[in-house]
Amino acid sequence: MTVRPLIVAARHGDGYVVIEPYSWDLGCLDSGLTITIPAGTWFDVSVPRWLRWAFDPHDPRYRTAAALHDTLLIANWDRLTAGAVFAEALRASETPIWRRLIMWIAVSLYRFS
């Protein structure tokens, strides 16, 4: 598996702002299906306060997945498809499978606001 570079983002309030445009190929590299997140896009890594002991919302491995997920939801993608892209980005950042599964279920089935 090729590990993709993480998104470049700066902390801003409770979330992050994308510093450089970031592109992600759906499915596999060079698939021709690309999502681009423009610089200046704000996103967050939503983790309920009671779970932050196990899932640090500022872990850099989660930023790319969160930015992709939030971008897709803003573009009116359905929650399950956006969740699948989220899970793939977590896999590419080498997040352990048990953690990916819990996070995928959370973003696919629930809305933390």
C-alpha positions as CSV (number, residue, x, y, z in Angstrom):
1,M,0.0,0.0,0.0
2,T,1.2,3.5,-0.8
3,V,1.0,5.9,2.1
4,R,-0.4,9.2,0.8
5,P,0.9,12.5,2.2
6,L,-1.2,14.1,4.9
7,I,-3.1,17.3,4.2
8,V,-1.3,20.5,5.2
9,A,-3.5,22.3,7.7
10,A,-3.2,24.8,10.5
11,R,-5.2,24.7,13.7
12,H,-8.0,27.4,13.7
13,G,-10.4,27.6,16.6
14,D,-11.9,24.1,17.2
15,G,-10.8,22.9,13.8
16,Y,-8.3,23.3,11.0
17,V,-7.8,25.4,7.8
18,V,-6.3,23.8,4.7
19,I,-3.0,25.6,3.9
20,E,-2.3,24.2,0.5
21,P,-4.8,22.7,-2.0
22,Y,-5.1,18.9,-1.6
23,S,-6.2,16.3,-4.1
24,W,-7.3,12.8,-3.4
25,D,-7.9,10.1,-6.0
26,L,-10.9,8.0,-5.2
27,G,-10.4,4.2,-5.3
28,C,-6.7,4.2,-6.2
29,L,-4.0,6.6,-7.4
30,D,-4.6,8.0,-10.9
31,S,-8.2,6.7,-11.0
32,G,-9.4,9.8,-12.7
33,L,-11.9,10.4,-9.9
34,T,-10.3,13.2,-7.9
35,I,-11.6,15.3,-5.0
36,T,-9.7,18.6,-4.5
37,I,-9.9,20.5,-1.3
38,P,-9.1,24.2,-1.9
39,A,-6.7,26.1,0.4
40,G,-8.8,28.0,3.0
41,T,-11.3,25.2,3.6
42,W,-12.2,24.8,7.3
43,F,-12.8,21.4,8.8
44,D,-12.8,19.7,12.1
45,V,-12.1,16.3,13.6
46,S,-15.3,15.7,15.6
47,V,-14.8,13.5,18.6
48,P,-17.3,13.5,21.5
49,R,-15.6,14.8,24.6
50,W,-16.2,11.6,26.5
51,L,-14.2,9.6,23.9
52,R,-11.2,12.0,23.6
53,W,-9.2,9.8,26.0
54,A,-9.1,7.2,23.3
55,F,-9.4,9.3,20.1
56,D,-7.3,12.5,20.1
57,P,-9.0,14.9,17.6
58,H,-5.6,16.5,17.0
59,D,-3.9,13.3,15.9
60,P,-2.4,14.3,12.5
61,R,-3.4,10.9,11.0
62,Y,-7.1,11.9,11.1
63,R,-6.8,15.3,9.4
64,T,-6.9,14.2,5.8
65,A,-9.8,11.8,6.4
66,A,-11.7,14.5,8.3
67,A,-11.1,17.1,5.6
68,L,-12.2,14.8,2.9
69,H,-15.3,13.7,4.8
70,D,-16.4,17.3,5.6
71,T,-15.7,18.4,2.0
72,L,-17.9,15.6,0.6
73,L,-20.7,16.3,3.0
74,I,-20.7,20.0,2.1
75,A,-20.9,18.9,-1.6
76,N,-24.1,16.9,-0.6
77,W,-22.5,13.4,-0.9
78,D,-24.4,10.9,1.2
79,R,-23.1,10.0,4.7
80,L,-22.2,6.4,3.8
81,T,-20.2,7.2,0.7
82,A,-18.4,10.1,2.5
83,G,-17.7,7.6,5.3
84,A,-16.1,5.1,2.9
85,V,-13.7,7.8,1.6
86,F,-13.0,8.7,5.3
87,A,-12.2,5.0,6.1
88,E,-9.9,4.8,3.0
89,A,-8.0,7.9,4.0
90,L,-7.6,6.5,7.6
91,R,-6.2,3.3,6.1
92,A,-3.7,5.3,3.9
93,S,-2.5,7.1,7.0
94,E,-1.9,3.7,8.7
95,T,-4.5,4.1,11.4
96,P,-5.0,0.7,13.0
97,I,-8.0,-1.3,11.7
98,W,-9.9,-1.4,15.0
99,R,-9.7,2.4,15.3
100,R,-10.7,2.9,11.6
101,L,-13.8,0.6,12.2
102,I,-15.0,2.5,15.2
103,M,-14.4,5.9,13.5
104,W,-16.1,4.8,10.3
105,I,-19.2,3.6,12.2
106,A,-19.3,6.9,14.0
107,V,-19.1,9.2,10.9
108,S,-21.3,7.0,8.8
109,L,-24.2,6.5,11.3
110,Y,-24.0,9.5,13.7
111,R,-23.6,13.2,13.5
112,F,-21.5,14.8,16.2
113,S,-22.1,18.5,16.5
